[in-house]
Amino acid sequence: MSKDILSITDSRTGKSYELDVTDGNIRAKDLRQIKVNDDEFGMMSYDPSFENTASCKSSVTFIDGDKGILRYRGYPIEQLAEKSTQLEVSKLLIDGELPNKVDLDKWISDVKEFNSVPKEIENIITSFPKNSHPMGVLISAIAALGTFYPNSKEISDEEENYKNICRLMAQVPILAAYFYRHSQGLPIVPPDNSMSYSENFLNMLFQGDEKKLNPVLVDAMDTLLILHADHEQNCSASVMRNTGSSEPDPYSAVASATAALYGPLHGGANEAVLEMLTNEIKTVDNIPEFLEKVQKKEALLMGFGHRVYKSYDPRAKYIKKAADSVFEITGTNPLLDIALELESIALSEDYFIQRNLYPNVDFYSGLIYQSMGIPTPMFTVLFTIGRTPGWLAQWKEFLNDKDQKIARPRQIYTGYDSRDYVELSSR
Ligand code: ACO
């Protein structure tokens, strides 16, 4: 670990300060000593939306946004997507190492052991209106699940945490599948422990429809889950950590992270891309007009842009490749031509070039989901299933980090000074 000094001179007072630089960064709290008067609070850094603030040290996921590199625990995403499985990647993310055969088998069987959702939860899920948004249902169902396991609040008990991690891994897909079946007016398909994680999930959605359970589609689903498994301190992972920091049970924290993922600027973008292609752009001919609207800031090109990637999102690159194998089975998605043309025109226009806007993970994923027969409102649900192990890995790392306390940002107050209450009759 390198240790250097940052010297700061405050032009307001002429005073100089020396701040420790560790691994190229200063501690924001060290700025507090910089003040004009002793009775001041001291200097803070103003960073709305945390564009330049590291809130933790993490060894889970590495991203180099300029070079388009993504690694889980040091392993390149491309290798994991090619060679691994979602359950193996989950173990890697949560525990830090690729498991050996014995540990992997134990993990898979431990997750399967929790493959049983309480009947009351099934009743809650099936009491939602069939046309509810599945993300609203999933957020509620995950939070409700926690109420059945009061010991899950014992977050300093590692054995308890392990059980709840296994249960969340096993049951988030089940909750999702149960609501899908309910929304379609179909009977619920219980989990089948003889199947792999992704096969079981697709079977719970589509049992009896052999075309949709083709092994190529099962593999593609697993790959998509791996590609979505973690992405360091994004909006939902930060919510997972922030909620976790007040020490509730992990179900509540995962429910809050799921809510953060739901929005169209984050995980909800996959659904928004499909809506944009289907309802707004509709045909290749309409692309120039739509992009003009985007450049006038009247619309966003959904599935483009990223806070961290300033080059091609490596997940999008991989998904584009994976799409071919899916389309070989399902036939091509007619929206693919629009998406490819949209990407090609956008990448040649100054607006996008100057702002380093490239397709992100959500630009092509929806096309694959749609071809697999998954309805558009379920897309972000699939993202949630994929991301659950990442949230759990971030949560576990947070719990073991002695530097962490309850999350509590500061503000710069811009409101009134003290003023007296005015009676209603005088306002
Ligand atoms: N379409 C049009 N313009 C865009 C887009 C876009 N998709 N994304 C960014 N820009 C523009 C901004 O308007 C801004 O322009 P300006 O410099 O003229 O003001 C510039 O590019 C920089 O963008 P920021 O808003 O500063 O980027 P930020 O890091 O805050 O936002 C975000 C990232 C939210 C992903 C944004 O790119 C966006 O809204 N994209 C569309 C939604 C989307 O695809 N989200 C999924 C992200 S991946 C994920 O979460 C899984």
Boltz pocket constraint, residues with backbone or C-beta under 6 A from the ligand:
constraints:
  - pocket:
      binder: B
      contacts: [[A, 234], [A, 264], [A, 265], [A, 266], [A, 267], [A, 269], [A, 294], [A, 299], [A, 300], [A, 301], [A, 302], [A, 303], [A, 304], [A, 305], [A, 306], [A, 307], [A, 308], [A, 355], [A, 357], [A, 360], [A, 361], [A, 362]]
      max_distance: 6.0
